[in-house]
Amino acid sequence: MAPHSTSLCFSGTLCFTRLPPLPLFSSSTISLPVSRQFTSFRSIRMSSSSSSMDYVPSLPDNAIVLGCGGIAVDFLATVDSYPQPDDKIRSTSLKVQGGGNAANALTCAARLGLTSRLISKVANDSQGKGMLEELEADGVDTSFLVVSKEGNSPFTYIIVDKQTKTRTCIHTPGDPPMLLADLSQSSMLSALDRASIVYFDVRLHETALVIAKEAGRKKIPILVDAEKKRDGLDDLLQFADYVVCTAKFPQVWTEASSTPGALISMLLRLPKLKFVIVTLGEEGCLMLERASKAEVLQSQETDIESLLETLKHRKDSTTTFPTCVSSETTKLKADGIGTVSGRLFLGTAENIPTEELLDTTGAGDAFIGAVLYAICAGMPPEKMLPFAAQVAGCSCRALGARTGLPHRTDPRLVPFLV
């Protein structure tokens, strides 16, 4: 299905237009896993033959993801440099398209082939109607969205700085807000029916908590996007099987002195948690996976800070494509915090040429969408982290959170999906 975008008409309403299919590269260098012990990735050259271009990898079984959270219209203005107070500047480009953490992540998951269902709320205005049309065009099931007869849909002004390659977001919530009464019990149960995983960005925490409790009763795994401290986040984290968080969050939430120590603290505080990933932008990501009961060893304790330094020396710095190195299962300790048995993973980001890096808006959402797919597909972490980094890298090559999101047939992704 071809991607969609929006433009702002002279009347001030949103106009949705179909874009041409994303270009397919004639060749691409991709990194693939070769082992699970201090794993690195080797590079292969893809053929530009029709067989590789036409290959459609099989989908994982029971590939249904339910998401609950943010949806918005993004007004993206690109500027040569961020303005100073009282400045008057001109944008070099303007793009209007759907946004919101949950909506972006589910769009990514849908393009990768998962059946995506979204619970959120919009108003019955032109922006709300446009958002629904755009999601539906990408294959996201919007039948569980609440549409208010009055009010305004949420929207975000985003200033994209071409000089620093950063983006600044100014969000206006929708009105009226979503209430518990907006989602009936029958609708919630229908949304959860046959779901493989449930995802929360903590934007609608009261509704999310009700869904989380029901998902827990049904033993449906839960992934929480811990972007920053929000109302209801602590309660939702108690239900989480997986957490993906931003660089600053682990230390802010645990008050630990370092990120590796904070990851140990999170696993100790959240006994249900199977793994936690912290995204580090151009530095890649760090993941701590709890060992299963069968893997727990009575081995000598290893300092997690020292282990991380070992992994940094083992990573492949010669390739521009995402890679991953990992430790063996061991007992990891952090001074003053405690110990957990598990594996530490260090993933690198794609080294995107400066001229190709256009906008990082939604890169974290793209990463999460890919992680959702990877969990459903049963990918090992050594494959999941470079795959998610590759998807996020693709998204940074276009303006907006969704324009650059790849489809599962994109040659840059096919090696990960074989």
ChimeraX attribute file (.defattr): number of C-alpha atoms within 10 A of each C-alpha:
attribute: neighborCount
match mode: 1-to-1
recipient: residues
	/A:1	11
	/A:2	12
	/A:3	20
	/A:4	20
	/A:5	17
	/A:6	21
	/A:7	16
	/A:8	15
	/A:9	10
	/A:10	8
	/A:11	7
	/A:12	9
	/A:13	13
	/A:14	20
	/A:15	17
	/A:16	18
	/A:17	12
	/A:18	13
	/A:19	12
	/A:20	10
	/A:21	11
	/A:22	14
	/A:23	8
	/A:24	13
	/A:25	12
	/A:26	12
	/A:27	15
	/A:28	16
	/A:29	16
	/A:30	25
	/A:31	24
	/A:32	21
	/A:33	20
	/A:34	13
	/A:35	12
	/A:36	16
	/A:37	12
	/A:38	19
	/A:39	23
	/A:40	21
	/A:41	22
	/A:42	14
	/A:43	14
	/A:44	12
	/A:45	10
	/A:46	18
	/A:47	13
	/A:48	14
	/A:49	10
	/A:50	8
	/A:51	9
	/A:52	16
	/A:53	18
	/A:54	11
	/A:55	14
	/A:56	14
	/A:57	14
	/A:58	11
	/A:59	15
	/A:60	16
	/A:61	11
	/A:62	14
	/A:63	21
	/A:64	25
	/A:65	26
	/A:66	25
	/A:67	28
	/A:68	28
	/A:69	21
	/A:70	24
	/A:71	28
	/A:72	27
	/A:73	23
	/A:74	24
	/A:75	23
	/A:76	25
	/A:77	20
	/A:78	22
	/A:79	18
	/A:80	15
	/A:81	16
	/A:82	18
	/A:83	13
	/A:84	8
	/A:85	6
	/A:86	6
	/A:87	8
	/A:88	7
	/A:89	12
	/A:90	11
	/A:91	14
	/A:92	11
	/A:93	11
	/A:94	17
	/A:95	17
	/A:96	22
	/A:97	27
	/A:98	29
	/A:99	27
	/A:100	22
	/A:101	27
	/A:102	28
	/A:103	30
	/A:104	26
	/A:105	30
	/A:106	33
	/A:107	33
	/A:108	33
	/A:109	33
	/A:110	26
	/A:111	24
	/A:112	24
	/A:113	20
	/A:114	27
	/A:115	20
	/A:116	25
	/A:117	25
	/A:118	26
	/A:119	26
	/A:120	25
	/A:121	28
	/A:122	28
	/A:123	21
	/A:124	17
	/A:125	16
	/A:126	14
	/A:127	22
	/A:128	25
	/A:129	15
	/A:130	20
	/A:131	24
	/A:132	19
	/A:133	17
	/A:134	22
	/A:135	22
	/A:136	14
	/A:137	16
	/A:138	19
	/A:139	20
	/A:140	23
	/A:141	21
	/A:142	17
	/A:143	13
	/A:144	19
	/A:145	18
	/A:146	17
	/A:147	19
	/A:148	20
	/A:149	11
	/A:150	12
	/A:151	15
	/A:152	20
	/A:153	26
	/A:154	24
	/A:155	22
	/A:156	21
	/A:157	16
	/A:158	21
	/A:159	22
	/A:160	29
	/A:161	20
	/A:162	17
	/A:163	10
	/A:164	10
	/A:165	16
	/A:166	15
	/A:167	18
	/A:168	14
	/A:169	14
	/A:170	11
	/A:171	15
	/A:172	14
	/A:173	15
	/A:174	20
	/A:175	15
	/A:176	16
	/A:177	17
	/A:178	20
	/A:179	12
	/A:180	14
	/A:181	8
	/A:182	16
	/A:183	19
	/A:184	11
	/A:185	13
	/A:186	9
	/A:187	15
	/A:188	17
	/A:189	13
	/A:190	12
	/A:191	22
	/A:192	22
	/A:193	13
	/A:194	15
	/A:195	20
	/A:196	21
	/A:197	23
	/A:198	27
	/A:199	27
	/A:200	29
	/A:201	27
	/A:202	28
	/A:203	23
	/A:204	22
	/A:205	22
	/A:206	18
	/A:207	21
	/A:208	26
	/A:209	20
	/A:210	16
	/A:211	24
	/A:212	26
	/A:213	13
	/A:214	15
	/A:215	21
	/A:216	16
	/A:217	9
	/A:218	13
	/A:219	11
	/A:220	16
	/A:221	18
	/A:222	25
	/A:223	26
	/A:224	24
	/A:225	24
	/A:226	24
	/A:227	21
	/A:228	17
	/A:229	12
	/A:230	13
	/A:231	13
	/A:232	15
	/A:233	22
	/A:234	14
	/A:235	14
	/A:236	24
	/A:237	25
	/A:238	15
	/A:239	21
	/A:240	25
	/A:241	21
	/A:242	23
	/A:243	23
	/A:244	23
	/A:245	21
	/A:246	17
	/A:247	18
	/A:248	15
	/A:249	19
	/A:250	27
	/A:251	18
	/A:252	14
	/A:253	15
	/A:254	18
	/A:255	13
	/A:256	20
	/A:257	14
	/A:258	14
	/A:259	20
	/A:260	25
	/A:261	25
	/A:262	21
	/A:263	26
	/A:264	28
	/A:265	24
	/A:266	22
	/A:267	21
	/A:268	16
	/A:269	13
	/A:270	16
	/A:271	13
	/A:272	15
	/A:273	21
	/A:274	17
	/A:275	23
	/A:276	25
	/A:277	26
	/A:278	23
	/A:279	25
	/A:280	17
	/A:281	17
	/A:282	13
	/A:283	13
	/A:284	20
	/A:285	23
	/A:286	23
	/A:287	22
	/A:288	25
	/A:289	22
	/A:290	25
	/A:291	18
	/A:292	11
	/A:293	8
	/A:294	6
	/A:295	12
	/A:296	15
	/A:297	14
	/A:298	9
	/A:299	11
	/A:300	9
	/A:301	15
	/A:302	15
	/A:303	16
	/A:304	22
	/A:305	16
	/A:306	10
	/A:307	16
	/A:308	18
	/A:309	10
	/A:310	15
	/A:311	19
	/A:312	16
	/A:313	10
	/A:314	16
	/A:315	20
	/A:316	17
	/A:317	12
	/A:318	6
	/A:319	17
	/A:320	16
	/A:321	23
	/A:322	26
	/A:323	31
	/A:324	30
	/A:325	27
	/A:326	28
	/A:327	18
	/A:328	13
	/A:329	19
	/A:330	22
	/A:331	21
	/A:332	24
	/A:333	20
	/A:334	22
	/A:335	12
	/A:336	10
	/A:337	14
	/A:338	12
	/A:339	20
	/A:340	21
	/A:341	25
	/A:342	23
	/A:343	20
	/A:344	25
	/A:345	23
	/A:346	26
	/A:347	30
	/A:348	28
	/A:349	25
	/A:350	22
	/A:351	16
	/A:352	16
	/A:353	10
	/A:354	9
	/A:355	7
	/A:356	11
	/A:357	18
	/A:358	21
	/A:359	23
	/A:360	21
	/A:361	26
	/A:362	24
	/A:363	26
	/A:364	28
	/A:365	28
	/A:366	32
	/A:367	27
	/A:368	32
	/A:369	30
	/A:370	28
	/A:371	26
	/A:372	29
	/A:373	28
	/A:374	23
	/A:375	19
	/A:376	19
	/A:377	18
	/A:378	12
	/A:379	16
	/A:380	12
	/A:381	24
	/A:382	25
	/A:383	24
	/A:384	24
	/A:385	30
	/A:386	30
	/A:387	31
	/A:388	27
	/A:389	30
	/A:390	27
	/A:391	30
	/A:392	29
	/A:393	27
	/A:394	23
	/A:395	29
	/A:396	25
	/A:397	20
	/A:398	18
	/A:399	24
	/A:400	29
	/A:401	30
	/A:402	26
	/A:403	20
	/A:404	23
	/A:405	30
	/A:406	24
	/A:407	22
	/A:408	24
	/A:409	19
	/A:410	20
	/A:411	25
	/A:412	22
	/A:413	20
	/A:414	19
	/A:415	17
	/A:416	21
	/A:417	18
	/A:418	9
